[in-house]
Amino acid sequence: MDFSALNDTLASKSYSQIADICDSLILQVSSQGVAFQDEWPYAIHLLGHIYINDINSARFLWKRIPLAVKESQPEVLAAWKIGQKLWTRDYAGVHEAIREFNWSPEAQGIVTSFSELYTKRIFELLVSAYSTISTHDTALFLGLNASDAANYALERGWTLDHASKMLTVKKQVRSAL
C-alpha cells in the first residue's frame, strides 16, 4: 500500500490535510478489495479528523475500526481517548489524554500541533465567554498549572488580581467591516 502522500503531508506538517488524504486512500483501497486493516494508520487517521475538529467523522471512523486493531494498537486507543474527551467537552481531559500517552514519532508532530491549536481555540472560547475567571479554572481549560495559565493569559493582555487570583479578560476589538 502506498502511503507516500500521507507521509509527505506528515513531513510537511500540513496536518489539516491528513483526514482528507486518509479518507481518499481508504476509499481507494476499499474499492479495490484490498485487505488493508492490519497496516492502516488508524491512529493518524483519527488524529487527522481530531485536528480539523471533525469529531463526528472521528467517531464514525472509530466504529469502523476492527476490534483486533483496537486491542492490538494502544496508540489507536489513545487517539480515540482524545476524541472521547472532545465529544464530551472535557477540556482538561483532552490535555490529560494527550500527555498520558507516549506517542510514536509519526504521531508526535500532529499531537503536539493539535495541542497548541486546541489551547488557542479554548483560549478564544474563554475570551468570548468570560469577563473574569479564576486562574484555577483557566488552568483547567488550558491544561496548564495555575501559574503557567496566568502567564499565558497575561502574555495576551489579560490582567491578574493577585489577591483574588482572578484574571480579567481582555476582549478583542472587532473592526466594523
C-alpha positions, -999 to 999 in steps of 0.1 A, spaced: 0 0 0 14 34 -10 13 59 19 37 83 2 11 111 0 3 107 37 40 106 47 47 137 26 18 155 43 31 145 78 67 155 69 55 189 56 33 194 88 2 200 67 -19 183 93 -52 199 82 -50 177 51 -44 143 68 -81 134 72 -89 141 36 -59 121 24 -67 92 46 -104 92 37 -95 92 0 -69 64 4 -93 42 24 -120 46 -3 -95 38 -30 -82 6 -13 -117 -5 -2 -130 -2 -38 -101 -24 -50 -110 -51 -25 -75 -49 -9 -72 -61 27 -58 -31 44 -70 -32 80 -38 -46 95 -15 -19 81 -38 10 80 -26 40 101 -58 43 121 -42 65 149 -30 90 123 -64 89 106 -83 95 138 -59 123 148 -64 139 113 -101 142 120 -95 154 155 -70 180 142 -96 196 120 -122 194 148 -143 169 128 -152 148 159 -182 132 142 -161 117 114 -136 105 140 -164 88 159 -177 70 128 -141 60 119 -137 46 154 -168 25 149 -154 10 117 -120 1 131 -118 -37 136 -118 -49 172 -85 -67 167 -68 -34 157 -83 -16 188 -70 -43 210 -35 -45 195 -27 -9 188 -26 12 220 -20 44 200 -54 40 183 -70 38 218 -50 69 229 -61 89 199 -97 79 204 -94 89 241 -87 124 229 -118 122 206 -140 110 235 -128 139 257 -136 163 229 -170 147 223 -180 152 260 -164 187 262 -140 175 289 -115 203 283 -90 193 310 -94 157 299 -82 164 264 -49 177 277 -46 147 301 -52 123 272 -26 140 252 0 140 280 -6 105 294 5 86 262 40 82 248 32 90 211 51 74 182 74 97 162 48 96 133 20 108 156 40 132 179 41 161 154 3 161 148 -4 156 185 19 185 195 4 207 168 -31 198 178 -24 205 215 -12 240 206 -41 246 183 -66 233 209 -51 256 236 -56 286 213 -91 275 205 -101 271 241 -84 304 250 -106 321 223 -136 304 239 -127 319 273 -123 353 257 -158 351 243 -174 335 274 -159 353 304 -151 388 317 -133 374 347 -122 339 355 -101 323 383 -65 312 375 -76 277 387 -104 275 361 -82 289 334 -56 263 341 -82 235 339 -94 248 305 -59 253 291 -44 221 305 -17 241 324 -9 246 360 -23 278 375 10 298 373 15 289 336 -21 296 328 -19 330 344 13 338 325 -3 326 292 -33 349 298 -11 378 309 10 375 277 -22 380 258 -32 412 276 -53 399 304 -48 413 339 -44 394 372 -56 404 406 -31 386 428 -52 388 459 -82 370 445 -63 351 418 -89 363 393 -80 371 357 -98 399 338 -103 390 302 -91 414 275 -119 414 249 -107 416 213 -117 448 195 -135 439 163 -133 461 133 -165 474 118 -161 458 83 
